[in-house]
Structure formats: C-alpha cells, structure tokens
Amino acid sequence: MKNILSYDSKLIIMLEGVANTMLLNILFLLCCVPVFTVGAAFTALFSGCRALMNDEACFRAFFRGFQSGFKRATLAWLILLPVLAVLVLTAHSVWLYMRAGMQMGVFTLVVAIIGLVIALGVVMMTFLFYSRFECSLGQLLKNGLYITLAYFVRAIIIGLMNWAPVLMFLLTPYTFMNLTIVFLVLWFAVAASLSVWLMKKPFAALEQAAFGAQEE
C-alpha cells in the first residue's frame, strides 16, 4: 500500500499527469476568453502539453509560450480568423437551411465544409509549429500552410480534434451540452497532446534539417 501511494509510484504519477492535463485545459480556456488571444492560447497549450509529455515543468512552459508568442500568434490568429469565420458561417447557414427543408445547393455545402476543414488544419498547424519553432509572422503563416500541405492527413486530424467542440456546438448543440464538462476540464489538453505526438517525428526532422543547415 505504501508503495502504491509513494510519490514516485505509477498511480501517483498517472494521477499527477491527469491533474496537470486538466489544469492546462482550464488555463487554456481562460486565456481564450478575450477571443483575440485564441492563437496565443493554443501556442501556450501546445508548449505546455509538450513539456508535460517530456516530464518538464508544463505550467512554466505554458506561460512562457503564451507570453513569448503572444504578439505573433495573436496577429496570425487575427489574420486567419476572418477566413475561418466566413467558412463557418457559410457551412452553418447552408446546413440549417437544408435541415429546414429549404432548397440549397449541396455543392455549396460540400465546398464550404471542405474549405472549413482545411482552414482548421492550417490554423492548428500554424500554432503547433510556432509552439516549437521561432520565426517571423510572414514565415509563420507560410510555414503553417506548408506543413499543412506536407502532412495533410495529420493536419486534418489535428484540426478536427482541436475544434471538435466548436463544430459540435454548431451542428448538434444538445450533444455539446451533454459533453460540456468534458470540454471544460479535459478535451483541449488531450487533443493538444495528441497533436504534439502526431507531429513529433516530422518536427524533429525539420529541427534536425535546420540544425544541419546552420552547421553548413
């Protein structure tokens, strides 16, 4: 019993990891409240989750990521937000019209949904990239698009995972309400951790390539 409850036991380490994940999730949501800070909040969350996965100080990494990346991440978010908003509103409006039995073009809905899914991938890959690599605003936007195209399937998965609560709220509000507690305490941090894991090897390869280029 003492071994199970000792500080370095597997149970205690697991419980500590779950608690840290929940706190990161709550911190992320609090940082998203002003809306214009969503980009910096995602950058910070990715930094915190990466540190947690590497057994490093996750909260220090979160706040450091939020502070150091605030300016560029916020500007990138404000640039990407209008495109995202137009696609969301278009897809949602067409969906509501079709559910109401009104004649709307299925092609319009399909195009809007495809555009939205790709845009979500670009947005998330942009901030995931910035949580690991320092770069200018122009390079950040360019690299976000490049990484999305280079790892398209992973980008789509990452985009859908991280924005699933928002999409669920728009499409099935009742289901969203039933899962609200999950979104509030766990979802975003878990999705961010999975995103970091999915891009661990690609980013390590990019880092190695960049390091090799500097040596030359």
C-alpha positions, 0 to 999 in steps of 0.5 A: 500500500505504501508503495502504491501511494509513494510519490514516485509510484505509477498511480501517483504519477498517472494521477499527477499527469491527469491533474496537470492535463486538466489544469492546462485545459482550464488555463487554456480556456481562460486565456481564450476568453478575450477571443483575440488571444485564441492563437496565443492560447493554443501556442501556450497549450501546445508548449505546455502539453509538450513539456508535460509529455517530456516530464518538464515543468508544463505550467512554466512552459505554458506561460512562457509560450503564451507570453513569448508568442503572444504578439505573433500568434495573436496577429496570425490568429487575427489574420486567419480568423476572418477566413475561418469565420466566413467558412463557418458561417457559410457551412452553418447557414447552408446546413440549417437551411437544408435541415429546414427543408429549404432548397440549397445547393449541396455543392455549396455545402460540400465546398464550404465544409471542405474549405472549413476543414482545411482552414482548421488544419492550417490554423492548428498547424500554424500554432503547433509549429510556432509552439516549437519553432521561432520565426517571423509572422510572414514565415509563420503563416507560410510555414503553417500552410506548408506543413499543412500541405506536407502532412495533410492527413495529420493536419486534418486530424489535428484540426478536427480534434482541436475544434471538435467542440466548436463544430459540435456546438454548431451542428448538434448543440444538445450533444455539446451540452451533454459533453460540456464538462468534458470540454471544460476540464479535459478535451483541449489538453488531450487533443493538444497532446495528441497533436504534439505526438502526431507531429513529433517525428516530422518536427524533429526532422525539420529541427534536425534539417535546420540544425544541419543547415546552420552547421553548413 
